[in-house]
Amino acid sequence: MEIRAVARNIRISADRARLTINLIRGKSVIEARDILKNLNNKASKIIIKVLDSAVANAENNNGLKKENLYVLKCHVDESSVIKRVIIDSRGHTGRNDHQKSHITVVVAEKQA
């Protein structure tokens, strides 16, 4: 049984979030949370929230125990881009793009 949680349109680039989310793939939920707690970046704080949401979905909706869960799949997809104008020299305009992403975490129960 797979339980998932998704955070959509998060204001962080997908490349930065992928560096962090690759660290927790395949780990138990408790170990993954400990790894994320010790990182000092924006992505880890967001991924902790998504991981906690997936665990809460598993506990409340399916009656699973937190100790038996592990991170089955997790990935970061690119979302839309916020495009802003920045003033360049000689009257030209440039672009200042702000990346957004979708973060998905899927947890499952360990088969004993």
Gaussian input, Z-matrix of N, CA and C with variables (Angstrom, degrees):
# hf/3-21g

backbone

0 1
 N
 C     1     B1
 C     2     B2     1     A1
 N     3     B3     2     A2     1     D1
 C     4     B4     3     A3     2     D2
 C     5     B5     4     A4     3     D3
 N     6     B6     5     A5     4     D4
 C     7     B7     6     A6     5     D5
 C     8     B8     7     A7     6     D6
 N     9     B9     8     A8     7     D7
 C    10    B10     9     A9     8     D8
 C    11    B11    10    A10     9     D9
 N    12    B12    11    A11    10    D10
 C    13    B13    12    A12    11    D11
 C    14    B14    13    A13    12    D12
 N    15    B15    14    A14    13    D13
 C    16    B16    15    A15    14    D14
 C    17    B17    16    A16    15    D15
 N    18    B18    17    A17    16    D16
 C    19    B19    18    A18    17    D17
 C    20    B20    19    A19    18    D18
 N    21    B21    20    A20    19    D19
 C    22    B22    21    A21    20    D20
 C    23    B23    22    A22    21    D21
 N    24    B24    23    A23    22    D22
 C    25    B25    24    A24    23    D23
 C    26    B26    25    A25    24    D24
 N    27    B27    26    A26    25    D25
 C    28    B28    27    A27    26    D26
 C    29    B29    28    A28    27    D27
 N    30    B30    29    A29    28    D28
 C    31    B31    30    A30    29    D29
 C    32    B32    31    A31    30    D30
 N    33    B33    32    A32    31    D31
 C    34    B34    33    A33    32    D32
 C    35    B35    34    A34    33    D33
 N    36    B36    35    A35    34    D34
 C    37    B37    36    A36    35    D35
 C    38    B38    37    A37    36    D36
 N    39    B39    38    A38    37    D37
 C    40    B40    39    A39    38    D38
 C    41    B41    40    A40    39    D39
 N    42    B42    41    A41    40    D40
 C    43    B43    42    A42    41    D41
 C    44    B44    43    A43    42    D42
 N    45    B45    44    A44    43    D43
 C    46    B46    45    A45    44    D44
 C    47    B47    46    A46    45    D45
 N    48    B48    47    A47    46    D46
 C    49    B49    48    A48    47    D47
 C    50    B50    49    A49    48    D48
 N    51    B51    50    A50    49    D49
 C    52    B52    51    A51    50    D50
 C    53    B53    52    A52    51    D51
 N    54    B54    53    A53    52    D52
 C    55    B55    54    A54    53    D53
 C    56    B56    55    A55    54    D54
 N    57    B57    56    A56    55    D55
 C    58    B58    57    A57    56    D56
 C    59    B59    58    A58    57    D57
 N    60    B60    59    A59    58    D58
 C    61    B61    60    A60    59    D59
 C    62    B62    61    A61    60    D60
 N    63    B63    62    A62    61    D61
 C    64    B64    63    A63    62    D62
 C    65    B65    64    A64    63    D63
 N    66    B66    65    A65    64    D64
 C    67    B67    66    A66    65    D65
 C    68    B68    67    A67    66    D66
 N    69    B69    68    A68    67    D67
 C    70    B70    69    A69    68    D68
 C    71    B71    70    A70    69    D69
 N    72    B72    71    A71    70    D70
 C    73    B73    72    A72    71    D71
 C    74    B74    73    A73    72    D72
 N    75    B75    74    A74    73    D73
 C    76    B76    75    A75    74    D74
 C    77    B77    76    A76    75    D75
 N    78    B78    77    A77    76    D76
 C    79    B79    78    A78    77    D77
 C    80    B80    79    A79    78    D78
 N    81    B81    80    A80    79    D79
 C    82    B82    81    A81    80    D80
 C    83    B83    82    A82    81    D81
 N    84    B84    83    A83    82    D82
 C    85    B85    84    A84    83    D83
 C    86    B86    85    A85    84    D84
 N    87    B87    86    A86    85    D85
 C    88    B88    87    A87    86    D86
 C    89    B89    88    A88    87    D87
 N    90    B90    89    A89    88    D88
 C    91    B91    90    A90    89    D89
 C    92    B92    91    A91    90    D90
 N    93    B93    92    A92    91    D91
 C    94    B94    93    A93    92    D92
 C    95    B95    94    A94    93    D93
 N    96    B96    95    A95    94    D94
 C    97    B97    96    A96    95    D95
 C    98    B98    97    A97    96    D96
 N    99    B99    98    A98    97    D97
 C   100   B100    99    A99    98    D98
 C   101   B101   100   A100    99    D99
 N   102   B102   101   A101   100   D100
 C   103   B103   102   A102   101   D101
 C   104   B104   103   A103   102   D102
 N   105   B105   104   A104   103   D103
 C   106   B106   105   A105   104   D104
 C   107   B107   106   A106   105   D105
 N   108   B108   107   A107   106   D106
 C   109   B109   108   A108   107   D107
 C   110   B110   109   A109   108   D108
 N   111   B111   110   A110   109   D109
 C   112   B112   111   A111   110   D110
 C   113   B113   112   A112   111   D111
 N   114   B114   113   A113   112   D112
 C   115   B115   114   A114   113   D113
 C   116   B116   115   A115   114   D114
 N   117   B117   116   A116   115   D115
 C   118   B118   117   A117   116   D116
 C   119   B119   118   A118   117   D117
 N   120   B120   119   A119   118   D118
 C   121   B121   120   A120   119   D119
 C   122   B122   121   A121   120   D120
 N   123   B123   122   A122   121   D121
 C   124   B124   123   A123   122   D122
 C   125   B125   124   A124   123   D123
 N   126   B126   125   A125   124   D124
 C   127   B127   126   A126   125   D125
 C   128   B128   127   A127   126   D126
 N   129   B129   128   A128   127   D127
 C   130   B130   129   A129   128   D128
 C   131   B131   130   A130   129   D129
 N   132   B132   131   A131   130   D130
 C   133   B133   132   A132   131   D131
 C   134   B134   133   A133   132   D132
 N   135   B135   134   A134   133   D133
 C   136   B136   135   A135   134   D134
 C   137   B137   136   A136   135   D135
 N   138   B138   137   A137   136   D136
 C   139   B139   138   A138   137   D137
 C   140   B140   139   A139   138   D138
 N   141   B141   140   A140   139   D139
 C   142   B142   141   A141   140   D140
 C   143   B143   142   A142   141   D141
 N   144   B144   143   A143   142   D142
 C   145   B145   144   A144   143   D143
 C   146   B146   145   A145   144   D144
 N   147   B147   146   A146   145   D145
 C   148   B148   147   A147   146   D146
 C   149   B149   148   A148   147   D147
 N   150   B150   149   A149   148   D148
 C   151   B151   150   A150   149   D149
 C   152   B152   151   A151   150   D150
 N   153   B153   152   A152   151   D151
 C   154   B154   153   A153   152   D152
 C   155   B155   154   A154   153   D153
 N   156   B156   155   A155   154   D154
 C   157   B157   156   A156   155   D155
 C   158   B158   157   A157   156   D156
 N   159   B159   158   A158   157   D157
 C   160   B160   159   A159   158   D158
 C   161   B161   160   A160   159   D159
 N   162   B162   161   A161   160   D160
 C   163   B163   162   A162   161   D161
 C   164   B164   163   A163   162   D162
 N   165   B165   164   A164   163   D163
 C   166   B166   165   A165   164   D164
 C   167   B167   166   A166   165   D165
 N   168   B168   167   A167   166   D166
 C   169   B169   168   A168   167   D167
 C   170   B170   169   A169   168   D168
 N   171   B171   170   A170   169   D169
 C   172   B172   171   A171   170   D170
 C   173   B173   172   A172   171   D171
 N   174   B174   173   A173   172   D172
 C   175   B175   174   A174   173   D173
 C   176   B176   175   A175   174   D174
 N   177   B177   176   A176   175   D175
 C   178   B178   177   A177   176   D176
 C   179   B179   178   A178   177   D177
 N   180   B180   179   A179   178   D178
 C   181   B181   180   A180   179   D179
 C   182   B182   181   A181   180   D180
 N   183   B183   182   A182   181   D181
 C   184   B184   183   A183   182   D182
 C   185   B185   184   A184   183   D183
 N   186   B186   185   A185   184   D184
 C   187   B187   186   A186   185   D185
 C   188   B188   187   A187   186   D186
 N   189   B189   188   A188   187   D187
 C   190   B190   189   A189   188   D188
 C   191   B191   190   A190   189   D189
 N   192   B192   191   A191   190   D190
 C   193   B193   192   A192   191   D191
 C   194   B194   193   A193   192   D192
 N   195   B195   194   A194   193   D193
 C   196   B196   195   A195   194   D194
 C   197   B197   196   A196   195   D195
 N   198   B198   197   A197   196   D196
 C   199   B199   198   A198   197   D197
 C   200   B200   199   A199   198   D198
 N   201   B201   200   A200   199   D199
 C   202   B202   201   A201   200   D200
 C   203   B203   202   A202   201   D201
 N   204   B204   203   A203   202   D202
 C   205   B205   204   A204   203   D203
 C   206   B206   205   A205   204   D204
 N   207   B207   206   A206   205   D205
 C   208   B208   207   A207   206   D206
 C   209   B209   208   A208   207   D207
 N   210   B210   209   A209   208   D208
 C   211   B211   210   A210   209   D209
 C   212   B212   211   A211   210   D210
 N   213   B213   212   A212   211   D211
 C   214   B214   213   A213   212   D212
 C   215   B215   214   A214   213   D213
 N   216   B216   215   A215   214   D214
 C   217   B217   216   A216   215   D215
 C   218   B218   217   A217   216   D216
 N   219   B219   218   A218   217   D217
 C   220   B220   219   A219   218   D218
 C   221   B221   220   A220   219   D219
 N   222   B222   221   A221   220   D220
 C   223   B223   222   A222   221   D221
 C   224   B224   223   A223   222   D222
 N   225   B225   224   A224   223   D223
 C   226   B226   225   A225   224   D224
 C   227   B227   226   A226   225   D225
 N   228   B228   227   A227   226   D226
 C   229   B229   228   A228   227   D227
 C   230   B230   229   A229   228   D228
 N   231   B231   230   A230   229   D229
 C   232   B232   231   A231   230   D230
 C   233   B233   232   A232   231   D231
 N   234   B234   233   A233   232   D232
 C   235   B235   234   A234   233   D233
 C   236   B236   235   A235   234   D234
 N   237   B237   236   A236   235   D235
 C   238   B238   237   A237   236   D236
 C   239   B239   238   A238   237   D237
 N   240   B240   239   A239   238   D238
 C   241   B241   240   A240   239   D239
 C   242   B242   241   A241   240   D240
 N   243   B243   242   A242   241   D241
 C   244   B244   243   A243   242   D242
 C   245   B245   244   A244   243   D243
 N   246   B246   245   A245   244   D244
 C   247   B247   246   A246   245   D245
 C   248   B248   247   A247   246   D246
 N   249   B249   248   A248   247   D247
 C   250   B250   249   A249   248   D248
 C   251   B251   250   A250   249   D249
 N   252   B252   251   A251   250   D250
 C   253   B253   252   A252   251   D251
 C   254   B254   253   A253   252   D252
 N   255   B255   254   A254   253   D253
 C   256   B256   255   A255   254   D254
 C   257   B257   256   A256   255   D255
 N   258   B258   257   A257   256   D256
 C   259   B259   258   A258   257   D257
 C   260   B260   259   A259   258   D258
 N   261   B261   260   A260   259   D259
 C   262   B262   261   A261   260   D260
 C   263   B263   262   A262   261   D261
 N   264   B264   263   A263   262   D262
 C   265   B265   264   A264   263   D263
 C   266   B266   265   A265   264   D264
 N   267   B267   266   A266   265   D265
 C   268   B268   267   A267   266   D266
 C   269   B269   268   A268   267   D267
 N   270   B270   269   A269   268   D268
 C   271   B271   270   A270   269   D269
 C   272   B272   271   A271   270   D270
 N   273   B273   272   A272   271   D271
 C   274   B274   273   A273   272   D272
 C   275   B275   274   A274   273   D273
 N   276   B276   275   A275   274   D274
 C   277   B277   276   A276   275   D275
 C   278   B278   277   A277   276   D276
 N   279   B279   278   A278   277   D277
 C   280   B280   279   A279   278   D278
 C   281   B281   280   A280   279   D279
 N   282   B282   281   A281   280   D280
 C   283   B283   282   A282   281   D281
 C   284   B284   283   A283   282   D282
 N   285   B285   284   A284   283   D283
 C   286   B286   285   A285   284   D284
 C   287   B287   286   A286   285   D285
 N   288   B288   287   A287   286   D286
 C   289   B289   288   A288   287   D287
 C   290   B290   289   A289   288   D288
 N   291   B291   290   A290   289   D289
 C   292   B292   291   A291   290   D290
 C   293   B293   292   A292   291   D291
 N   294   B294   293   A293   292   D292
 C   295   B295   294   A294   293   D293
 C   296   B296   295   A295   294   D294
 N   297   B297   296   A296   295   D295
 C   298   B298   297   A297   296   D296
 C   299   B299   298   A298   297   D297
 N   300   B300   299   A299   298   D298
 C   301   B301   300   A300   299   D299
 C   302   B302   301   A301   300   D300
 N   303   B303   302   A302   301   D301
 C   304   B304   303   A303   302   D302
 C   305   B305   304   A304   303   D303
 N   306   B306   305   A305   304   D304
 C   307   B307   306   A306   305   D305
 C   308   B308   307   A307   306   D306
 N   309   B309   308   A308   307   D307
 C   310   B310   309   A309   308   D308
 C   311   B311   310   A310   309   D309
 N   312   B312   311   A311   310   D310
 C   313   B313   312   A312   311   D311
 C   314   B314   313   A313   312   D312
 N   315   B315   314   A314   313   D313
 C   316   B316   315   A315   314   D314
 C   317   B317   316   A316   315   D315
 N   318   B318   317   A317   316   D316
 C   319   B319   318   A318   317   D317
 C   320   B320   319   A319   318   D318
 N   321   B321   320   A320   319   D319
 C   322   B322   321   A321   320   D320
 C   323   B323   322   A322   321   D321
 N   324   B324   323   A323   322   D322
 C   325   B325   324   A324   323   D323
 C   326   B326   325   A325   324   D324
 N   327   B327   326   A326   325   D325
 C   328   B328   327   A327   326   D326
 C   329   B329   328   A328   327   D327
 N   330   B330   329   A329   328   D328
 C   331   B331   330   A330   329   D329
 C   332   B332   331   A331   330   D330
 N   333   B333   332   A332   331   D331
 C   334   B334   333   A333   332   D332
 C   335   B335   334   A334   333   D333

   B1=1.4385
   B2=1.5267
   B3=1.3144
   B4=1.4559
   B5=1.5191
   B6=1.3262
   B7=1.4564
   B8=1.5062
   B9=1.3330
   B10=1.4521
   B11=1.5175
   B12=1.3199
   B13=1.4573
   B14=1.5210
   B15=1.3340
   B16=1.4589
   B17=1.5236
   B18=1.3139
   B19=1.4679
   B20=1.5208
   B21=1.3095
   B22=1.4602
   B23=1.5289
   B24=1.3245
   B25=1.4610
   B26=1.5278
   B27=1.3195
   B28=1.4581
   B29=1.5221
   B30=1.3126
   B31=1.4566
   B32=1.5265
   B33=1.3341
   B34=1.4566
   B35=1.5168
   B36=1.3270
   B37=1.4553
   B38=1.5289
   B39=1.3093
   B40=1.4565
   B41=1.5237
   B42=1.3152
   B43=1.4659
   B44=1.5278
   B45=1.3116
   B46=1.4628
   B47=1.5201
   B48=1.3267
   B49=1.4623
   B50=1.5237
   B51=1.3336
   B52=1.4706
   B53=1.5224
   B54=1.3275
   B55=1.4636
   B56=1.5243
   B57=1.3187
   B58=1.4587
   B59=1.5199
   B60=1.3255
   B61=1.4731
   B62=1.5264
   B63=1.3187
   B64=1.4697
   B65=1.5253
   B66=1.3202
   B67=1.4589
   B68=1.5253
   B69=1.3390
   B70=1.4649
   B71=1.5195
   B72=1.3083
   B73=1.4700
   B74=1.5240
   B75=1.3494
   B76=1.4533
   B77=1.5198
   B78=1.3115
   B79=1.4613
   B80=1.5385
   B81=1.3097
   B82=1.4635
   B83=1.5243
   B84=1.3205
   B85=1.4668
   B86=1.5269
   B87=1.3105
   B88=1.4747
   B89=1.5248
   B90=1.3208
   B91=1.4673
   B92=1.5290
   B93=1.3276
   B94=1.4686
   B95=1.5223
   B96=1.3320
   B97=1.4603
   B98=1.5280
   B99=1.3270
   B100=1.4671
   B101=1.5247
   B102=1.3269
   B103=1.4667
   B104=1.5239
   B105=1.3272
   B106=1.4735
   B107=1.5231
   B108=1.3444
   B109=1.4593
   B110=1.5193
   B111=1.3493
   B112=1.4563
   B113=1.5206
   B114=1.3170
   B115=1.4576
   B116=1.5190
   B117=1.3061
   B118=1.4624
   B119=1.5304
   B120=1.3228
   B121=1.4572
   B122=1.5239
   B123=1.3013
   B124=1.4551
   B125=1.5222
   B126=1.3255
   B127=1.4628
   B128=1.5141
   B129=1.3167
   B130=1.4617
   B131=1.5221
   B132=1.3114
   B133=1.4655
   B134=1.5224
   B135=1.3277
   B136=1.4637
   B137=1.5274
   B138=1.3258
   B139=1.4643
   B140=1.5302
   B141=1.3267
   B142=1.4627
   B143=1.5250
   B144=1.3138
   B145=1.4604
   B146=1.5217
   B147=1.3315
   B148=1.4634
   B149=1.5263
   B150=1.3249
   B151=1.4642
   B152=1.5276
   B153=1.3315
   B154=1.4604
   B155=1.5255
   B156=1.3141
   B157=1.4539
   B158=1.5260
   B159=1.3364
   B160=1.4668
   B161=1.5262
   B162=1.3159
   B163=1.4672
   B164=1.5275
   B165=1.3205
   B166=1.4641
   B167=1.5291
   B168=1.3321
   B169=1.4666
   B170=1.5271
   B171=1.3247
   B172=1.4655
   B173=1.5268
   B174=1.3266
   B175=1.4635
   B176=1.5222
   B177=1.3154
   B178=1.4649
   B179=1.5215
   B180=1.3165
   B181=1.4605
   B182=1.5184
   B183=1.3275
   B184=1.4547
   B185=1.5219
   B186=1.3265
   B187=1.4606
   B188=1.5162
   B189=1.3157
   B190=1.4649
   B191=1.5249
   B192=1.3249
   B193=1.4652
   B194=1.5199
   B195=1.3349
   B196=1.4634
   B197=1.5236
   B198=1.3329
   B199=1.4591
   B200=1.5292
   B201=1.3350
   B202=1.4610
   B203=1.5219
   B204=1.3183
   B205=1.4681
   B206=1.5232
   B207=1.3379
   B208=1.4545
   B209=1.5271
   B210=1.3215
   B211=1.4610
   B212=1.5271
   B213=1.3166
   B214=1.4585
   B215=1.5234
   B216=1.3231
   B217=1.4628
   B218=1.5197
   B219=1.3050
   B220=1.4582
   B221=1.5249
   B222=1.3087
   B223=1.4586
   B224=1.5169
   B225=1.3167
   B226=1.4581
   B227=1.5168
   B228=1.3221
   B229=1.4553
   B230=1.5222
   B231=1.3109
   B232=1.4540
   B233=1.5180
   B234=1.3175
   B235=1.4550
   B236=1.5263
   B237=1.2977
   B238=1.4597
   B239=1.5280
   B240=1.3066
   B241=1.4516
   B242=1.5272
   B243=1.3267
   B244=1.4567
   B245=1.5170
   B246=1.3186
   B247=1.4602
   B248=1.5254
   B249=1.3144
   B250=1.4583
   B251=1.5234
   B252=1.3173
   B253=1.4591
   B254=1.5149
   B255=1.3240
   B256=1.4591
   B257=1.5246
   B258=1.3067
   B259=1.4612
   B260=1.5264
   B261=1.3353
   B262=1.4482
   B263=1.5256
   B264=1.3115
   B265=1.4557
   B266=1.5267
   B267=1.2896
   B268=1.4650
   B269=1.5302
   B270=1.3361
   B271=1.4541
   B272=1.5130
   B273=1.3143
   B274=1.4569
   B275=1.5249
   B276=1.3187
   B277=1.4587
   B278=1.5218
   B279=1.2958
   B280=1.4570
   B281=1.5149
   B282=1.3274
   B283=1.4575
   B284=1.5134
   B285=1.3104
   B286=1.4493
   B287=1.5229
   B288=1.3330
   B289=1.4539
   B290=1.5215
   B291=1.3301
   B292=1.4549
   B293=1.5178
   B294=1.3223
   B295=1.4534
   B296=1.5317
   B297=1.3205
   B298=1.4610
   B299=1.5263
   B300=1.3345
   B301=1.4575
   B302=1.5282
   B303=1.3457
   B304=1.4585
   B305=1.5268
   B306=1.3424
   B307=1.4540
   B308=1.5192
   B309=1.3395
   B310=1.4653
   B311=1.5240
   B312=1.3395
   B313=1.4643
   B314=1.5293
   B315=1.3288
   B316=1.4658
   B317=1.5201
   B318=1.3375
   B319=1.4599
   B320=1.5189
   B321=1.3297
   B322=1.4610
   B323=1.5195
   B324=1.3257
   B325=1.4482
   B326=1.5277
   B327=1.3334
   B328=1.4643
   B329=1.5168
   B330=1.3298
   B331=1.4617
   B332=1.5233
   B333=1.3035
   B334=1.4702
   B335=1.5101
   A1=108.64
   A2=116.14
   A3=121.74
   A4=109.72
   A5=115.77
   A6=121.84
   A7=107.69
   A8=116.69
   A9=119.19
   A10=111.93
   A11=113.09
   A12=121.87
   A13=107.33
   A14=116.26
   A15=121.67
   A16=109.00
   A17=115.98
   A18=121.99
   A19=106.84
   A20=116.64
   A21=120.80
   A22=111.28
   A23=114.63
   A24=123.60
   A25=112.35
   A26=115.95
   A27=122.09
   A28=108.15
   A29=117.46
   A30=122.76
   A31=110.98
   A32=115.56
   A33=122.65
   A34=106.45
   A35=116.93
   A36=118.62
   A37=109.57
   A38=115.99
   A39=121.36
   A40=111.13
   A41=117.96
   A42=120.78
   A43=111.63
   A44=117.01
   A45=119.98
   A46=111.30
   A47=116.63
   A48=119.83
   A49=111.06
   A50=117.96
   A51=120.92
   A52=111.77
   A53=117.67
   A54=120.60
   A55=110.98
   A56=116.32
   A57=120.66
   A58=111.78
   A59=116.89
   A60=119.40
   A61=111.63
   A62=118.07
   A63=120.43
   A64=112.27
   A65=117.42
   A66=120.99
   A67=112.88
   A68=118.30
   A69=120.04
   A70=113.17
   A71=118.58
   A72=121.08
   A73=110.46
   A74=116.83
   A75=122.53
   A76=115.00
   A77=119.27
   A78=122.44
   A79=110.39
   A80=116.39
   A81=119.42
   A82=108.31
   A83=115.73
   A84=120.72
   A85=110.87
   A86=116.73
   A87=119.98
   A88=110.08
   A89=116.93
   A90=120.76
   A91=111.16
   A92=116.86
   A93=120.84
   A94=110.97
   A95=116.30
   A96=119.41
   A97=110.70
   A98=117.37
   A99=120.79
   A100=111.18
   A101=116.81
   A102=120.39
   A103=110.37
   A104=116.38
   A105=120.00
   A106=111.74
   A107=116.95
   A108=120.24
   A109=111.64
   A110=117.13
   A111=120.96
   A112=113.61
   A113=117.97
   A114=120.81
   A115=109.67
   A116=115.42
   A117=119.76
   A118=108.71
   A119=116.27
   A120=119.18
   A121=110.48
   A122=115.55
   A123=121.68
   A124=111.48
   A125=116.92
   A126=120.81
   A127=111.51
   A128=118.04
   A129=120.11
   A130=111.46
   A131=117.68
   A132=120.94
   A133=111.31
   A134=116.73
   A135=121.30
   A136=110.20
   A137=117.29
   A138=121.01
   A139=110.36
   A140=118.42
   A141=121.08
   A142=109.90
   A143=117.41
   A144=120.77
   A145=111.55
   A146=116.55
   A147=119.98
   A148=110.15
   A149=117.25
   A150=121.23
   A151=110.92
   A152=117.19
   A153=120.91
   A154=111.17
   A155=117.08
   A156=121.01
   A157=111.13
   A158=116.72
   A159=120.16
   A160=110.90
   A161=117.14
   A162=121.02
   A163=110.10
   A164=117.26
   A165=120.71
   A166=110.88
   A167=116.92
   A168=120.01
   A169=110.82
   A170=116.36
   A171=120.54
   A172=111.38
   A173=116.21
   A174=119.51
   A175=112.18
   A176=117.31
   A177=120.59
   A178=113.07
   A179=117.43
   A180=119.84
   A181=113.04
   A182=117.64
   A183=120.30
   A184=114.08
   A185=117.99
   A186=121.42
   A187=114.87
   A188=118.15
   A189=121.29
   A190=110.16
   A191=116.48
   A192=121.35
   A193=110.09
   A194=114.99
   A195=121.16
   A196=112.08
   A197=117.36
   A198=121.35
   A199=112.64
   A200=116.94
   A201=121.01
   A202=113.38
   A203=118.31
   A204=121.36
   A205=111.08
   A206=115.04
   A207=121.10
   A208=108.84
   A209=116.36
   A210=122.07
   A211=107.51
   A212=115.90
   A213=120.92
   A214=110.62
   A215=116.06
   A216=121.76
   A217=108.59
   A218=115.52
   A219=120.27
   A220=107.36
   A221=115.69
   A222=118.70
   A223=110.48
   A224=113.99
   A225=122.47
   A226=107.85
   A227=116.99
   A228=122.70
   A229=109.88
   A230=115.19
   A231=119.37
   A232=109.90
   A233=115.31
   A234=121.92
   A235=108.35
   A236=116.04
   A237=120.03
   A238=110.44
   A239=115.76
   A240=122.19
   A241=108.86
   A242=116.47
   A243=120.99
   A244=107.36
   A245=117.01
   A246=121.06
   A247=109.36
   A248=115.54
   A249=121.91
   A250=108.74
   A251=116.12
   A252=122.12
   A253=108.52
   A254=116.04
   A255=121.62
   A256=107.10
   A257=116.32
   A258=121.70
   A259=109.43
   A260=115.68
   A261=122.02
   A262=109.55
   A263=114.01
   A264=118.72
   A265=110.80
   A266=117.00
   A267=126.14
   A268=112.69
   A269=117.02
   A270=120.05
   A271=115.14
   A272=118.25
   A273=120.38
   A274=110.63
   A275=114.68
   A276=119.22
   A277=108.94
   A278=115.36
   A279=121.30
   A280=108.86
   A281=115.74
   A282=119.80
   A283=110.79
   A284=115.15
   A285=122.44
   A286=106.76
   A287=117.42
   A288=121.84
   A289=110.48
   A290=116.03
   A291=122.69
   A292=107.55
   A293=116.33
   A294=121.72
   A295=110.73
   A296=115.70
   A297=122.53
   A298=107.96
   A299=116.88
   A300=119.16
   A301=110.81
   A302=114.66
   A303=123.33
   A304=107.16
   A305=116.91
   A306=121.93
   A307=108.65
   A308=116.61
   A309=122.53
   A310=109.78
   A311=115.41
   A312=121.73
   A313=107.55
   A314=116.24
   A315=122.49
   A316=107.66
   A317=116.30
   A318=120.77
   A319=109.18
   A320=116.16
   A321=122.09
   A322=108.24
   A323=114.94
   A324=121.04
   A325=109.91
   A326=116.31
   A327=120.79
   A328=109.44
   A329=115.89
   A330=120.53
   A331=108.78
   A332=116.55
   A333=120.57
   A334=112.97
   D1=128.23
   D2=-179.14
   D3=-109.38
   D4=130.74
   D5=176.76
   D6=-119.58
   D7=133.33
   D8=-174.74
   D9=-128.83
   D10=160.07
   D11=173.50
   D12=-139.94
   D13=141.40
   D14=-176.16
   D15=-130.48
   D16=133.38
   D17=170.99
   D18=-111.29
   D19=120.51
   D20=-174.49
   D21=-106.37
   D22=148.81
   D23=175.20
   D24=54.97
   D25=48.79
   D26=177.09
   D27=-85.48
   D28=135.81
   D29=-173.79
   D30=-82.40
   D31=70.24
   D32=174.26
   D33=-151.59
   D34=145.79
   D35=-178.54
   D36=-71.73
   D37=148.83
   D38=-176.92
   D39=-65.37
   D40=-35.49
   D41=-179.31
   D42=-64.02
   D43=-40.94
   D44=179.14
   D45=-68.09
   D46=-39.87
   D47=-179.34
   D48=-70.50
   D49=-32.89
   D50=-179.81
   D51=-64.95
   D52=-34.57
   D53=178.09
   D54=-59.35
   D55=-37.04
   D56=-178.13
   D57=-82.53
   D58=-41.63
   D59=-174.01
   D60=-71.24
   D61=-23.02
   D62=177.55
   D63=-67.41
   D64=-19.36
   D65=-178.52
   D66=-74.62
   D67=-22.67
   D68=-172.26
   D69=-106.05
   D70=-6.11
   D71=-176.51
   D72=-62.50
   D73=126.23
   D74=178.15
   D75=86.27
   D76=-5.13
   D77=-178.66
   D78=-86.94
   D79=162.02
   D80=173.23
   D81=-69.73
   D82=158.70
   D83=-175.32
   D84=-63.17
   D85=-39.91
   D86=-178.75
   D87=-67.49
   D88=-42.84
   D89=178.86
   D90=-66.76
   D91=-39.92
   D92=179.21
   D93=-63.73
   D94=-40.06
   D95=179.57
   D96=-66.89
   D97=-38.01
   D98=177.41
   D99=-63.88
   D100=-41.28
   D101=178.37
   D102=-61.97
   D103=-45.91
   D104=-178.24
   D105=-68.05
   D106=-34.03
   D107=-179.88
   D108=-63.30
   D109=-31.48
   D110=-176.55
   D111=-87.99
   D112=-4.88
   D113=176.29
   D114=-88.15
   D115=147.52
   D116=-177.56
   D117=-117.54
   D118=69.60
   D119=174.21
   D120=-146.90
   D121=166.99
   D122=-175.29
   D123=-64.69
   D124=-38.53
   D125=-176.63
   D126=-64.12
   D127=-37.92
   D128=-177.47
   D129=-65.00
   D130=-36.79
   D131=178.51
   D132=-65.41
   D133=-38.93
   D134=179.56
   D135=-71.33
   D136=-42.24
   D137=-177.28
   D138=-68.05
   D139=-32.84
   D140=175.48
   D141=-59.92
   D142=-42.71
   D143=179.93
   D144=-64.11
   D145=-41.19
   D146=179.85
   D147=-68.92
   D148=-40.46
   D149=178.07
   D150=-63.15
   D151=-43.83
   D152=178.02
   D153=-63.34
   D154=-35.65
   D155=178.16
   D156=-66.49
   D157=-41.52
   D158=178.01
   D159=-65.05
   D160=-39.48
   D161=178.53
   D162=-66.38
   D163=-41.70
   D164=178.47
   D165=-64.24
   D166=-38.48
   D167=175.98
   D168=-61.78
   D169=-40.92
   D170=-179.55
   D171=-67.07
   D172=-41.38
   D173=-178.02
   D174=-72.16
   D175=-45.67
   D176=-173.44
   D177=-81.66
   D178=-41.04
   D179=-174.71
   D180=-88.09
   D181=-28.53
   D182=-174.23
   D183=-120.67
   D184=-4.58
   D185=176.86
   D186=69.29
   D187=27.10
   D188=179.33
   D189=-88.00
   D190=157.90
   D191=178.94
   D192=-95.67
   D193=142.67
   D194=-177.30
   D195=-62.27
   D196=-33.29
   D197=-177.28
   D198=-67.07
   D199=-23.83
   D200=-176.45
   D201=-95.33
   D202=0.99
   D203=-174.88
   D204=-94.33
   D205=148.96
   D206=172.36
   D207=-140.34
   D208=163.69
   D209=-178.50
   D210=-82.39
   D211=107.02
   D212=-178.43
   D213=-77.95
   D214=-52.82
   D215=179.38
   D216=-138.61
   D217=149.15
   D218=172.05
   D219=-155.50
   D220=136.04
   D221=179.85
   D222=-153.22
   D223=161.80
   D224=179.50
   D225=-123.47
   D226=126.07
   D227=177.74
   D228=-112.24
   D229=151.26
   D230=177.68
   D231=-76.07
   D232=146.66
   D233=178.54
   D234=-116.89
   D235=-163.28
   D236=179.44
   D237=-68.07
   D238=165.24
   D239=-177.48
   D240=-114.26
   D241=133.05
   D242=173.92
   D243=-86.02
   D244=118.04
   D245=-176.17
   D246=-101.57
   D247=126.38
   D248=179.28
   D249=-123.93
   D250=152.54
   D251=179.55
   D252=-96.61
   D253=136.14
   D254=174.88
   D255=-123.26
   D256=139.69
   D257=-176.04
   D258=-81.76
   D259=127.32
   D260=176.38
   D261=-103.44
   D262=-178.53
   D263=-179.90
   D264=-75.40
   D265=163.51
   D266=176.88
   D267=56.90
   D268=31.72
   D269=174.93
   D270=79.51
   D271=6.22
   D272=179.11
   D273=-85.95
   D274=161.41
   D275=175.12
   D276=-120.45
   D277=145.24
   D278=176.57
   D279=-118.08
   D280=-177.85
   D281=179.60
   D282=-116.69
   D283=141.66
   D284=174.39
   D285=-122.25
   D286=99.30
   D287=-175.00
   D288=-90.79
   D289=137.33
   D290=175.69
   D291=-112.45
   D292=120.34
   D293=-176.15
   D294=-81.93
   D295=147.56
   D296=173.08
   D297=-129.54
   D298=161.96
   D299=-177.35
   D300=-150.86
   D301=162.44
   D302=173.64
   D303=-109.05
   D304=130.68
   D305=-179.74
   D306=-113.85
   D307=126.07
   D308=-178.95
   D309=-122.97
   D310=132.22
   D311=176.35
   D312=-127.55
   D313=127.76
   D314=179.33
   D315=-117.57
   D316=124.54
   D317=177.44
   D318=-113.23
   D319=154.02
   D320=178.98
   D321=-143.81
   D322=164.79
   D323=179.70
   D324=-88.06
   D325=139.20
   D326=177.98
   D327=-69.04
   D328=137.10
   D329=175.78
   D330=-86.89
   D331=119.46
   D332=-175.93
   D333=-78.58

